[in-house]
Amino acid sequence: MTRPPTGVLNWRDGRHWSERELPCRYCGRPTNLRDSARHPAHKLCAEAAIRQQIADQAEAYENERLTDREEHP
């Protein structure tokens, strides 16, 4: 799968920009960017958080599937 040149999220819309710099919700460094919920976040930090959530959910699904298989062979 090929990622678009801008990464996973498209933040070209002006709603993702704020004149006020605040700490990123993920790394704590200052940013003028805002996520879709208007929380301060760097685009790369938000994309990394999404990747981690997907990985965590996939792992939880696989663990549940394997546990279910062991309980009901």
C-alpha positions in Angstrom: 0.0 0.0 0.0 1.3 3.4 -1.0 0.9 6.4 1.3 0.0 9.7 -0.1 2.9 12.2 -0.1 1.2 14.1 2.8 0.9 11.0 5.0 -2.3 9.5 6.2 -4.2 12.7 7.2 -5.0 15.6 5.0 -4.7 18.7 7.0 -4.6 21.3 4.2 -7.8 22.8 5.3 -7.4 26.0 7.3 -9.4 24.6 10.2 -6.3 22.7 11.3 -4.4 25.9 11.9 -4.5 28.2 14.9 -2.7 31.4 15.6 -2.2 30.2 19.2 0.6 27.8 19.8 -0.2 25.1 22.4 1.5 21.9 23.5 0.9 18.9 21.3 -1.4 16.4 23.0 1.0 13.6 22.1 4.5 14.9 22.4 4.1 18.1 24.4 6.1 20.3 22.0 4.5 23.5 20.8 2.3 23.5 17.7 -0.2 25.7 15.9 -1.9 22.6 14.3 -5.2 21.2 15.5 -6.7 17.8 15.0 -10.3 17.3 13.8 -11.5 17.8 17.4 -9.5 21.1 17.6 -7.0 19.6 20.1 -3.4 20.8 19.5 -1.5 18.0 17.7 1.3 17.7 15.2 0.2 15.9 12.1 2.9 13.3 12.4 2.1 12.7 16.1 -1.6 12.2 15.2 -0.7 9.8 12.4 1.6 7.8 14.8 -1.2 7.7 17.4 -3.6 6.3 14.7 -1.1 3.6 13.7 -0.7 2.6 17.3 -4.4 2.4 17.9 -4.8 0.2 14.8 -2.0 -2.1 16.0 -3.4 -2.3 19.5 -6.9 -3.1 18.2 -5.5 -5.8 15.9 -3.6 -7.3 18.7 -6.6 -7.3 21.0 -8.7 -8.9 18.3 -6.2 -11.6 17.6 -5.8 -12.3 21.3 -9.5 -12.6 21.7 -9.8 -14.8 18.7 -7.1 -17.2 19.9 -8.6 -17.3 23.4 -12.0 -18.1 22.0 -10.5 -20.8 19.8 -8.9 -22.4 22.8 -12.1 -22.3 24.9 -14.3 -23.7 22.0 -12.1 -26.0 19.8 
